[in-house]
Amino acid sequence: MLPRVLTIAGTDPTGGAGLQADIKAINEAGGFPLSVTTALVAQNTCGVREVHTPPVEFLRAQLDAVFDDVQVDAVKIGMLGSAEITHTITAYLDAHPVTHLVVDPVMVATSGDRLLDTAAEDALRDLCTRATIITPNIDELAVLAGTQPATTHAEAIAQGQALAHDLGTAVLVKGGHLTGGRADNVVVHPSGDTFAIPNARIDIKNTHGTGCSLSSSLATRLAAGQSIDDAAQWATLWLTAAIRAADDLNVGHGHGPVDHAAWNRMYRQAADTTPWEAPIGPAVDPLVAPAGPHTHALWDLVSPLVTATLSDGFLTVLADGSLPHRAFAIYLLQDAYYLGEYGKALAGVAALAPTPDDMIAWARDAQGTMEEKAKLHDAILGGAEDATQCDPSYVTLGYTSLLTAATTKGYAVAATAVLPCYWLYADIALRLGEQDTPDHPFHPWLSAYSDGEFVDCTRAAIERVEQALEDAGPADREEATKFFLYASYWEREFFGQGLRTPWWDYLKQE
């Protein structure tokens, strides 16, 4: 059964904020939306023109119409506007309690102007004590905490901890109104414990309705049974995708809305079962050069696939740092399994090698693969998870099965099949490394695969494959090319599964 989520808020006839945005967000987060109107707002992407507030009696009539008929699983509260309306809703929810209450305390305009008088602010603060979690922006957090707006994440978190303790409710400290390259969100619990959600800042003007949308999706995920931390993480990731796609909407002349459907559209595309075709798109020059005509031809074949892989959602949010750590953990768990099987495939290639030097080189790389698995994966995961906590996915099994099959096809095919894991990884990591900094959330991974040692290993592997194809006959070259293309496709799928897989279903919950 879909969670039934009630939004109580004002309207936006252009659809970017208020009830209209809430309804979209609830739908996209997997709930059934219900709505009660507190104010009729004549607004668009350029600003508010007029507000009409219906009588409180009509507000009660709307609430009665909903609660008399429908079991409400969660309530999200947005714009209230007055102390009278706020008191009315507080009293009504006291008489009709719900399991989850999310309050988006609309108190300060984008201009910085206070929207509520003192009595209304006090009433809203009282309502917040009933909430599961509140989602103030930086200015609203300061008003509720009785202090000046924070200028750093540390200040904002400290304000959130004091407020959460005072109110007895969780506070989502949002980094969007701060400055700098990061826009991390942090869940602050009444105990003072925090849960950080990495999120890169997106340089875009079309952010109308982000607060409404975040709080509504959060309420929906809570109603769906997720914890506060997981629900906040899901809502942040979903909203980031919506913001990133906002410019493509072309709605309005001012600060336009976000694309609420972007996340689910990505899932639908990921679930497409259209058979694989040769990639079509812009080619890119390799950052690690081919060693001769044979490897040059291999790169030309898969170059558009590299472009497509780089534009996929997983690598995009990994590069900008907004990939949730649990999603990255799932990727690493799958990669840990993959590297174990990849090491076996490299050992198989070594056994087929025609010269002692080649055999030693492939065997050394097999050993290095297992050392990298222990060093990188265990270091990043920090012992919190291990590869026994999830089974290999169909993608991981498919890719490793291809490599196993390649070792039965002779040296040229086997060596060419394992090359994409060198070449595509090194090329992609070098491109992503342009966004790497020591404080990047995924710096260990970005730096590991773009460092000189791995690039040198890649160059050496390309040279060995070039020689293997030169020594092979036409039939083996054709088979080797086929396996190289298949393995390159699996590389793209391997990255892509990081966002297609619900990480909260895969990982054991604490």
N, C-alpha and C positions, 0 to 999 in steps of 0.2 A: 504494500500500500504506500502511495506517495505521501510524504509528510505534508500536512496542511498548515500553511504558514500565513499568518495574518500580518499585513503591513498597515500601520496607522500613520498617515503622513499627508502632506499637501500634494497638489497636482503639478504637472508640467505638461502643457499641451504639445510641446515639441518633442516629448518622449525621452529626454535625456536624463532627467532627474525625478525625484519625488516618487509618487505612486507608480507612474509608468515605468521608471527604471527599476523599481523594486519588483514589479510583476515579472519583468524580463529576467532579472537576476534570480528570482525564486524558481522560475521555470528552468533556467539553465543549470541551476544547482540541484535539480531533481525533485522539486517540490510542487505542490498545487497552491497557487497564490489566492489569497483572500485579501480584500482591501476595505479600509474605512477611511473616509476623507475628513481631514481636520480643517483644510483650507483649500479654496479654489484660487489658484495662482495664475495670473496672466503673465507668463514669462516665456523667454526663448533663450537661444544661445548667447544673446547679447545682454540680457539682464531681466530683472523683474519690473513689470509695469504696474500691476495692481493686484491686491489680495482681497478676497472676499471670504470672511469667516462665517460659516453657517452657525445657527444657534446651538448651544450646548445640548438642548433637548434633541436636536436632530442627530448629534454625535452619539448620544445614548441609544437612540432608535437604531442607528446603524450597527452599533455593538451588539444590541439585543438580537437583531436580525441574524447576525453571524453566530453568536454563542448559543442561541436557542435552537439552532439547526445543525451546526457543524462542531465536531470535536477538533479543537485547535491545538496543534502540537507545538507551535512556537509563535511568538509575537515579535515583530520588529517595529520599533517606534522611531519616527523621524521628526519632521517639523510639527511642533505643537503651538507655539506662538504666544500663549498667555497662561497665567497662573490658573485661571478657571478651567481651561481645557486640560491642563496637566493634572490638577487635582481630580477632575472628573475621571480621567483615564486611570490614575493611581487607585482611586476608590473602586472603580469597576474591576480592575485586575486583582485587587485584594479579595473581592467577592467571587471572582472567576479566575482562580490561579491557573497558570500554565507552567509547563515543565521548563521551558526555555524562553527567556526574555532578553532581547538585544536592544539596547538603547543607543541610538546615534544622536547625541545631544546637540541639536542645531541651536547654537547660541551666538556665533560670531560669523558675520558675513565675510566673503572673500576679501573685501576692502579692509577688514579689521574692525568694522563697526559692530558694537554689541546689538543683538537683535531682541533681547529680552530685558525687561526691567528687573529690579532686584527681587520682587515677589515671585516672578516667573522663574528666575534662576534658582531661587530657594526651593520652589516646588519641583523643578526638574531634578535638582540634586536629591531630593527625597525619593523621587521615582527611581533614580539610579541605584538606590540601596536595594531595590527589589530585583535588579537585573542579574542575569547570568554573566554578562559581559557588556561593557560600554565601549564605544568606538569614537572618542573625541579626536578632532584634529589638534594640532599643537596649540592654537589659540584657545580652543575650548578646554583643553586639558589644563591650561594655566588658570582659566576662570574657575574651574571646578576645584583646583588645588589651592586657589587663593594666592597666586604668585605671578611672576612675569613669564611671558612665553619663553620656552627653552630655545637655545640656539645650537645645541649639540644633542646627539643621541643620548649621551650619558646624562645630561640634565633632564631630558624628557623621560628617561627611564626612572630616574630618581623621583620625579614628580608623579609618575605613574605608580610607583611603589607606595609613596605616601598616600595617594588617593585611594588605591586599592585597599590598603589597610584601613583607611578611614571609613570607606563605604562598605567594606566587606564584600566586594565584588571584583571580578577580574576586569582589567583595563587593557584594551589593545592600544598600545602606543604606536602611532603611525608616523613613519618618517617622511612622508610625501611632501610636507610643508617645510622641511628643513632644507639645507643646502648641501652641496657636495655630490659626489658620484653615486652614493648609496641612498636608498630609500627603504631601508629595512624596517619591517614591522616587528614588534616585540609584544608577546602576551605577558602581562604582569599579573600574578595571582595575589590574592589577599595575604598569603604567607610571605610574600616578597620574592618567591621563586619566579624566574623568567624563562620564556621560551622564545628564542630569536628565530626570525624568518628572514633569511637573506633575500634582498630584493634590490635590483639595480634601478637607478633613476632613469626614466625614459624622457628624453628631451622632446616634449610634444605639448601643444597648447590645448588639444582636445581632450579635456579631462572632466567635462561637465558630468556631474552625477556619480563620481567615483565613491564618495562617502556613502551615499544611498545604496549603491550597488554592492559595496563590500559588506555592509552590515546585513543586508537582506540575504546574500548568499551565505554568510556566516550563520545566520539564524536557521537557514534551511539545512545546512550540513549538521548543525547541532540536533535538529529535529530528526535527521536521518540516522542519528546514533553515534556520530563521531565525538571525540573528546574536544574540549575547548581548543587545545593546541592543534590537533589535527584539522579541526574545522577552520581555524584561522589560517593555517597553512594552505588548505585547499582554496579558500576564498582569495588569499593573496595571489596564489599562482594563477587562478582563473582571471582575476581582475588585471593582472599584469598582461596576460594575453589579450584581454579586451582593450587595454590602453594601447598596446603595441599596434593593434589593427585599426585604431580609431581614425587615423588620417584617411583611410580608404573609404570612409562613409560619405564624406562631403555633405554633411548635414549642417545647415546654418552658416551664418557669416561671422559668428563670434567664437566662443569657446565651445566647440561641438561635443557631442556625446561619445562615449566609448562604444566599441562593438561588442555587445553582450554575447553574441552568438559565435565569436571567434574560436573559443575553446572547443565547443562541441563540434564546430565545423572541422577543426583539426582532427578530432577523434574520428569523425565520419570518413575523412580522407585516409586516415591511418587504417581503417577497417576495410578499405577498398580491396576487393579480391581480383581486380583486373590483372591478367597475367603480365609478368614482367616483359618489358620491351627494352630495346636498346635506348639508353638515355639520349634525350634530345634537349639541347640547351647550350648556353655559352660555354666554350672551352676555356680552361685556365692553363697557364704554363706551370709546369711542376717546379716546386721549390727545391726538390731533390732531383737532380737531373737524371735522365735515362743514361745507360751505359753504351748504347749502340742502337742500331736500327730495330732490333726485335723489341727491346724494352720501350723504345720510342713509340712503336706501333701499339704496344699495350697501353701506354699512357693516353695516346690519342683516343683509344677505344673507350676509356672510362673517365676521361677528363670531365665531360658534362655531368657524370654521376657525382664527382667530387663537388662540383658547384651545387648540385641538388642536395647533397648531404649536408653541406655547410649551411644551407638555408632552412633545414629542418628545425623544428621547434626545440629539440633537446639540445643541440649544439648552440643554438642562438641564446637560450637562457643560461646554459652553462658558461658561455663566454661573457655574458654581462653580469654573471654572478647571482641571478635571481632563481636559479634552479634550486628547489627544496632539497635539503640535505638528505632526506629520506629517499627521494627519487634518485639522487646520486648514489646513495648506499645500495639501492637495488641494482643500479648499473654496475657498481663495483663487485657486488656479490655474483652477478652473472659473469662479469669479467674474470673473477677469480676462478670460477669453474672453467670458463673458456681457456684461460692461460694454462691450466693444468693439462687440458686436452691438446692445446696448441704446442706445449712442450713435447708431448708424445709425438705429434706430427713432425716437429723439427727433428726429433731423434730418428723418426722413420726416414726423413729426407737424408740425414747423415748416413744412415745404413745403405742408401742407394747411391751415394756420391761416388763419382768415378775416380777421384784422386784423394790421397790422404789429406792434402791441404783443405779441400772442400769438405771432407768428412769432419775434420777437426773444427772448421769454422761453423758448420751447422750444429755440431754437438755443443760447441761453446755457447751458441745462441740459445740452444735448448736449456742449458744450465742457467744462463742469464735470465731467461723467461721465468723460471721457477724462483730465482732470487728476487726478481722484480715483483712477482706476486706476493712474496713474503714481505718485502720492504715497503712497497707502495700501498698495497691494499690493506695490510695489517696496520700500517702506520695511520692511514686515513680513517679507517674504520675504528681504530683505537680499541680493538677488542670488544666493542659493543655488539657487534654482530659477527657471525662467521658463515662460511659457505654452506654449513649444514642447515641453516635456517630457511633456505628456500631451494626448491628444485630448479634444475636448468629449464629455461623457457623453451618453447618450440623453436624460437630463433636461434638460441644458443646451441640446442641439439642439432638443428639443421646445418648450422655453420660448421660445427665440429665434425659432423658426419661427412660433410663434403671433403674436409681435409683428410679424414681417415680414408675415404674412398680414393683420394688422389694418390696416396702412398702405394696403392695397388696398380697404378698406371705407369710406373717407371719414373726415373729421376727427373726428366725435364718437366713432366706434368706436375709432379709433387712439389718441386722447387718453385714453379710458377704459381701454384695454388696458394702457397704460404706467403707469397710476396705482398699481397694487398695489406696484410696486417702490419708489415713493415712500412710500406710506401704510403698508403693512404693515412695511416696513423701519424707518420712523421709530417706529411704535407699538411694535414688538417691541424695538427698541434702547432706547427710553425705559424699558420695563419691565425689561429686562436691566440697564440702567444703574444701577438701584437697588443692584446687587451690585458695581458697578464701583469700583475704587480705583486710585490711581496705580501700585501694585505688582501689580495683577491681570495674569496672563499674557497676556490679550487686551485690555488697556486701549486700545491704539490703535484697534482695531476698534470696541469698545463706545463709546468717546468720539466717534469720527468720525461715527457715525450717530445719536447722541443729542444732538449739539451744536446750538446755536441756528441756525446757518447752514442745515444740512440740514432742520431742522424748518420753518424759514421757507420754504425751497424747496418743501417738501411742502404747506404751507398754500396757497401760490400756485398749485401744480398742482391742488389740490382745487378752488380757486375757478375755474380755467380749465375744468376738466371739468364743474363745476356749470353754468357758462354754456353750454358746448357741448351738454350734454344738454337744457338749457332751450330752446335754439334748434333742436334736432333734432326730427324727426318721430317718431311712435310706433314705427315699424318700426326706425329707427336706434337708438332708445333700447333696445329689446328686444335688438337685436344687440350693442349696447355693453355691456349688463348681462351677457350671456352671455360676452363676451370678458373682462370684469372678473372673473367667477367662475373662468373657466378659468385666467387669469393668476394668481389668488390660489392656486389649487390647485398650479400650477407653483412658486409661491414656497415652499409647504410642502415639495414634493418636492425643491426645490433645496437647502433646508437639510438635509433628511433623508438625501440621498445622501452627506453627509459621513461618516456612520458605516456606511452600507451598502457603501461602496467600500473594499476593502482597500488602504490607502495604500502598503503595502510593494510591492504589485504595480504601482502607478501611477508611483511616483517612482523615478528612477534611484538605484541604491545607490552609496554611496561606496566 
